Amino acid sequence: MTTHWRLSMHDSLDEGSISIEFALITLCGAALAGVLLAVVTNSSVSDALARLIADALSP
């Protein structure tokens, strides 16, 4: 009986940690998407990507 109580107490202590981890992962994912969007929308980067794709598709 004591072991079950310890397990349930441990599980309830971890619930907040899981929520914080999920929030941090979501925040980091959004930040990474913002950085990638800024890089891709940069004119020099988009020109380089267009040249790279054109070179790859040309025979």
C-alpha positions as CSV (number, residue, x, y, z in Angstrom):
1,M,0.0,0.0,0.0
2,T,2.8,2.4,0.8
3,T,4.5,1.8,-2.6
4,H,1.2,2.7,-4.4
5,W,1.0,6.0,-2.4
6,R,4.6,6.8,-3.3
7,L,4.0,6.2,-6.9
8,S,0.9,8.3,-7.0
9,M,2.6,11.1,-5.1
10,H,5.6,11.0,-7.5
11,D,3.2,11.1,-10.5
12,S,1.4,14.2,-9.2
13,L,4.7,16.0,-8.6
14,D,5.7,15.5,-12.2
15,E,2.5,16.9,-13.7
16,G,3.8,20.5,-13.5
17,S,7.1,19.6,-14.9
18,I,5.5,18.0,-18.0
19,S,3.5,21.1,-18.6
20,I,6.5,23.4,-18.3
21,E,8.6,21.1,-20.6
22,F,5.8,21.2,-23.2
23,A,5.6,25.0,-23.0
24,L,9.3,25.4,-23.4
25,I,9.5,23.0,-26.4
26,T,6.6,24.9,-28.0
27,L,8.3,28.3,-27.4
28,C,11.6,27.0,-28.8
29,G,9.9,25.6,-31.9
30,A,8.2,28.9,-32.5
31,A,11.4,30.8,-32.0
32,L,13.2,28.5,-34.5
33,A,10.4,29.0,-37.0
34,G,10.8,32.7,-36.6
35,V,14.5,32.6,-37.2
36,L,14.1,30.3,-40.3
37,L,11.4,32.6,-41.7
38,A,13.7,35.6,-41.3
39,V,16.5,33.8,-43.0
40,V,14.4,32.5,-45.9
41,T,12.7,35.8,-46.5
42,N,16.0,37.6,-46.7
43,S,16.5,38.6,-50.4
44,S,20.1,37.3,-50.7
45,V,19.2,34.0,-49.2
46,S,16.1,33.6,-51.4
47,D,18.2,34.5,-54.5
48,A,20.8,31.9,-53.5
49,L,18.1,29.2,-52.9
50,A,16.5,30.1,-56.3
51,R,19.9,29.7,-58.0
52,L,20.5,26.4,-56.2
53,I,17.2,25.0,-57.3
54,A,17.6,26.2,-60.9
55,D,21.0,24.6,-61.1
56,A,19.7,21.4,-59.7
57,L,16.8,21.2,-62.1
58,S,18.8,22.2,-65.2
59,P,20.3,19.3,-67.2
